Amino acid sequence: MQIEFVNGGFMSYYVGSSSYEILSKSEDLLNVRTYDKADPDLAWHPKFSSKPSTGGGEENLETIYTTSV
């Protein structure tokens, strides 16, 4: 099964592809695969969940940088 977006639509990071193969789906998880337009040998496997993330975000970021770009 495939998902095809029109008018430049995409899921997750933009890799130049609007076509996604559904690898698996459940009530709360969707796993898809798409191929990088610039390098078709490179496959991306984003996972989407309807459940909130339970990890990370509690600690403050420590960095040596003082300016934002």
C-alpha positions as CSV (number, residue, x, y, z in Angstrom):
1,M,0.0,0.0,0.0
2,Q,1.3,3.5,-0.8
3,I,0.5,7.1,0.2
4,E,1.1,9.7,-2.6
5,F,1.0,13.4,-1.8
6,V,0.3,16.1,-4.4
7,N,1.5,19.7,-4.8
8,G,4.9,19.0,-3.1
9,G,3.4,17.6,0.0
10,F,5.6,15.4,2.2
11,M,5.8,13.7,5.6
12,S,8.6,14.3,8.2
13,Y,11.9,15.6,6.7
14,Y,11.9,16.8,3.2
15,V,13.9,14.4,1.1
16,G,12.4,15.3,-2.3
17,S,9.8,12.5,-2.3
18,S,6.0,12.6,-2.1
19,S,5.5,8.9,-2.4
20,Y,5.6,6.6,0.7
21,E,5.2,2.9,1.1
22,I,3.3,1.8,4.2
23,L,5.4,-0.9,5.8
24,S,3.1,-1.5,8.8
25,K,0.3,0.2,10.6
26,S,-1.6,-0.3,13.9
27,E,-4.0,1.6,16.0
28,D,-1.3,4.0,17.2
29,L,1.8,3.5,14.9
30,L,2.5,4.0,11.2
31,N,5.8,2.9,9.7
32,V,6.6,4.1,6.1
33,R,9.5,4.1,3.7
34,T,10.5,6.6,1.1
35,Y,13.5,7.1,-1.1
36,D,15.8,10.2,-1.3
37,K,15.3,12.0,-4.5
38,A,18.9,13.1,-4.7
39,D,20.2,9.5,-3.9
40,P,17.7,6.8,-4.7
41,D,19.9,4.2,-2.9
42,L,19.1,6.0,0.4
43,A,15.9,4.9,2.0
44,W,14.2,6.8,4.9
45,H,12.0,5.0,7.4
46,P,10.0,7.5,9.4
47,K,7.7,6.2,12.2
48,F,4.6,8.2,13.3
49,S,2.8,7.6,16.6
50,S,-0.4,9.0,18.0
51,K,0.9,8.5,21.6
52,P,2.8,11.4,23.2
53,S,6.5,11.0,23.7
54,T,7.5,9.8,27.2
55,G,11.3,10.3,27.0
56,G,13.6,13.3,27.1
57,G,12.7,16.9,27.5
58,E,13.1,17.1,31.2
59,E,16.7,18.3,31.3
60,N,17.9,21.7,30.1
61,L,20.3,21.8,27.1
62,E,23.9,22.4,28.0
63,T,25.9,24.0,25.2
64,I,29.2,25.9,24.6
65,Y,27.5,28.1,22.0
66,T,26.1,31.5,23.0
67,T,24.5,32.7,19.8
68,S,21.6,31.3,17.7
69,V,21.8,31.2,13.9
